[in-house]
């Protein structure tokens, strides 16, 4: 199979859901650390929700990793999922994703055995694990096939804004108590946000990122072949006007050269060997390259098969000595 499989799309979908869940975990973690609660949502409820979301996020993390390994498109193995920067597929951005996954797994595991670790060690691990969110964000932006899509940009922007608002609220009204530390935290947050925007503009949003990100050459070749194949195919459902020229050679042969009025890259050539011929050769070209060619009986309307598409040339009429018009109709064969 050329191009990503359905399982690859499952990996991508799980990754987007994972970012949403991880964002919710981080935001709730920031709020509950500040002992946030309201009359309708007591602190123990938000804390329980935080724990449940953390476990659900772990499930989607496992789904994201397992489907990426099982799928054969990027040729990822268990080593690529466990050892940062060991993958041949976009190694840097896969590497930060592995680091983020391992930090998050450490967060969940240490929380489950918190009573045995002691508060200080758990607290240190918990804070380090919050780095999993920016690492996951950068991993998704760097490796994601949908990064440039409008919906993906909006989703990422909402996730970033949510964390920034929660973090800004904490630094503005909560701990730490030291004002210089809070101001330093706000300044660092602003610098990190600007750095993310600069990297996005000069990286994932810039043309050529697929190559620059470290996609293996064989996958690039498959992608080009897949795109080329879809570009060369003859679509189903056309009902397009044709216009072109009619020429005749010295032996009495005729040649129709018709161009699709709606799609100038598409041309249909009809060749008749001589005046006694009972069949014609119909050739379809896109951007000068042949898509298909077949010999068909000469009738009032010429019908041919082009790959999996059935085409019919209807209402061929000679408007002048050399100008011909007609209609191209296509359907599934």
Number of C-alpha atoms within 10 A of each C-alpha: 8 14 17 16 12 10 16 20 15 16 21 20 13 20 22 21 15 22 22 16 21 26 24 20 24 23 20 21 22 18 21 18 14 16 14 18 15 8 6 7 10 12 18 13 13 19 19 12 15 20 18 13 18 22 16 15 24 19 13 21 22 14 17 21 21 16 18 23 21 16 19 15 17 20 14 19 16 13 12 20 22 16 14 19 20 16 22 15 21 21 19 19 23 28 22 22 26 24 22 24 23 17 22 26 19 18 21 19 12 19 18 12 11 15 10 11 13 11 11 10 12 19 16 10 18 19 12 14 21 19 15 24 23 19 21 25 22 20 22 22 21 25 23 17 14 14 18 14 10 9 11 16 14 12 14 19 11 14 20 16 14 16 20 17 12 17 19 17 16 19 20 16 11 16 14 14 11 9 12 10 13 19 13 12 17 19 12 12 15 14 11 13 15 12 11 15 11 11 15 17 11 12 17 21 15 13 11 10 15 18 12 12 18 18 17 15 11 10 17 14 13 16 15 14 14 15 13 11 12 11 13 17 18 22 16 15 14 14 16 17 19 25 22 19 18 17 14 15 10 7 9 12 15 17 17 21 18 24 24 19 15 12 12 11 13 21 23 22 18 21 18 20 17 16 10 9 11 12 16 21 18 23 19 22 19 19 12 10 12 15 19 18 18 14 16 16 14 14 10 10 13 20 20 21 19 21 13 13 16 18 25 16 21 18 16 16 12 15 11 10 9 12 16 19 20 20 20 21 17 21 16 13 12
